[in-house]
Amino acid sequence: AGASIIVYEHGTTNEIANTTTGWFLWKKGKFSIELNPGIYDLKVTAEGYETKIIEGIQINASEVKKIDVAMEPADTGILYGRVLKAGKILFRGIRGATVEAVNNDTGERFSVNTSWFGRYSLELPAGDYTVYASAEGYICATEYVTIKANERVKLNFELEKNS
């Protein structure tokens, strides 16, 4: 997936336009947005990279402006996977389950609810985590993981029904 670009009216949170960069061959990392003359701020985000904000971009009438954005790798990694019903073959994903990762050194907590099919994804600072998965009517599960910068760690949970 490419980077996400959001254009704001300068000095505000008023979103003017948004797009994503291309990913295929000659379009890789490139984007194009038509804007009226004015002053804008640009926010660029991409998984595994620090968010970049460029302020005060002046666009004049009939101007084509090229902007190069150098993205810095983030000190974060991605924890992703699914929360599933134990013992099921079909329709295993648990929608709306909570996955919470607690940093073992700082105690900082990060949580997300699962989507359709029980999928989740969390961007986490590098470190060691205790990860909990819970859902109404199921027994909570716990796992331990190490997240490294710019790495993806897959962790699936299988939850047992409460008796």
C-alpha positions in Angstrom: 0.0 0.0 0.0 1.1 3.5 -0.7 1.3 6.6 1.5 -1.8 8.6 2.4 -1.8 12.3 1.6 -4.1 14.9 3.1 -4.2 18.5 2.1 -5.4 21.1 4.6 -6.2 24.8 4.3 -3.0 26.4 5.8 -3.0 26.7 9.6 -6.3 24.8 10.0 -7.7 21.3 10.2 -10.0 22.0 7.3 -9.4 19.1 4.9 -9.3 20.2 1.3 -8.3 17.0 -0.5 -6.8 13.6 0.0 -5.3 10.8 -2.0 -2.8 7.9 -1.9 0.4 7.4 -3.7 0.6 4.9 -6.6 2.2 1.6 -6.0 2.8 0.2 -9.5 6.0 0.7 -11.6 6.1 4.3 -12.9 3.5 5.5 -10.5 5.2 4.2 -7.4 5.3 6.8 -4.6 3.8 9.5 -6.8 0.6 11.5 -6.4 -1.3 14.3 -8.1 -3.9 16.7 -6.6 -5.6 19.6 -8.4 -5.9 22.6 -6.1 -7.1 26.2 -6.4 -4.6 28.9 -5.9 -3.8 29.4 -2.2 -1.6 28.3 0.7 -1.9 24.7 2.0 -0.4 22.3 4.5 0.3 18.7 3.5 0.2 15.6 5.8 1.8 12.4 4.6 1.4 9.1 6.5 2.6 5.6 5.6 2.7 2.4 7.6 6.2 1.9 9.1 7.2 5.6 8.7 7.0 8.8 10.8 4.2 11.2 9.8 5.5 14.1 7.8 3.8 17.5 7.8 4.8 20.3 5.3 3.3 23.7 6.0 2.8 26.8 3.9 2.9 25.4 0.4 2.0 28.3 -2.0 0.1 27.3 -5.1 -0.3 29.9 -7.8 -2.8 29.9 -10.7 -1.8 27.5 -13.6 1.1 26.2 -11.5 2.3 22.6 -11.4 4.3 22.2 -8.2 6.6 19.2 -7.5 7.0 18.3 -3.9 9.5 15.6 -2.7 8.7 14.1 0.7 11.4 12.1 2.4 9.8 9.7 4.8 11.8 8.5 7.9 11.4 5.0 9.2 9.4 4.9 12.4 10.5 3.2 15.6 7.3 1.2 15.4 6.2 -2.2 14.2 2.8 -3.7 13.4 1.0 -6.4 15.4 -1.8 -7.9 13.4 -3.9 -11.1 13.2 -7.3 -12.4 13.9 -9.4 -13.3 17.0 -11.2 -16.6 16.3 -13.7 -18.9 17.9 -11.9 -22.0 19.1 -12.9 -25.3 17.5 -14.9 -23.7 14.7 -14.1 -24.4 11.0 -16.4 -21.9 9.4 -17.4 -18.3 10.5 -14.5 -18.3 13.0 -13.8 -14.6 13.2 -15.1 -12.7 16.2 -16.2 -9.2 15.2 -15.9 -6.5 17.9 -13.4 -8.4 20.1 -10.9 -6.2 21.9 -7.2 -6.7 21.5 -5.1 -4.8 24.0 -1.3 -4.6 24.0 0.5 -3.4 27.2 4.1 -2.4 26.9 6.0 -4.4 29.6 8.5 -1.6 30.3 6.3 1.5 30.3 2.8 0.1 31.0 1.5 2.1 28.0 -1.7 0.5 26.6 -2.8 0.3 23.0 -6.2 -1.3 22.0 -8.3 -1.9 19.0 -11.6 -3.7 18.2 -11.6 -6.4 15.6 -13.4 -5.8 12.3 -15.4 -8.3 10.2 -13.8 -11.7 10.3 -12.0 -10.9 13.5 -9.2 -9.0 12.0 -7.1 -6.4 13.8 -3.9 -4.4 13.4 -2.0 -2.2 15.9 1.0 0.0 15.2 3.2 -0.2 18.3 6.5 1.3 19.5 9.3 -1.3 19.5 9.3 -3.3 22.7 8.0 -6.3 24.7 4.3 -6.6 25.1 1.6 -8.6 26.9 -1.3 -8.9 24.6 -4.9 -9.7 25.6 -7.8 -10.7 23.4 -11.3 -10.6 24.9 -14.9 -10.8 23.7 -18.3 -11.0 25.4 -19.1 -14.6 26.1 -15.5 -15.8 25.7 -12.6 -16.5 28.0 -9.8 -13.9 27.7 -6.5 -15.1 26.1 -3.0 -13.7 26.8 0.1 -13.9 24.7 3.6 -12.3 24.8 5.3 -10.7 21.8 8.3 -8.6 21.0 7.8 -5.8 18.4 10.8 -4.6 16.5 11.0 -1.4 14.4 9.7 -1.8 10.9 8.6 -5.4 11.4 5.2 -7.1 11.2 4.3 -9.7 13.8 1.3 -12.0 13.2 -0.6 -13.1 16.3 -3.9 -15.0 16.1 -6.0 -15.8 19.1 -8.5 -18.6 19.5 -11.0 -17.8 22.3 -13.0 -20.5 24.1 -16.7 -20.0 24.9 -17.6 -19.2 28.6 -19.3 -22.2 30.2 
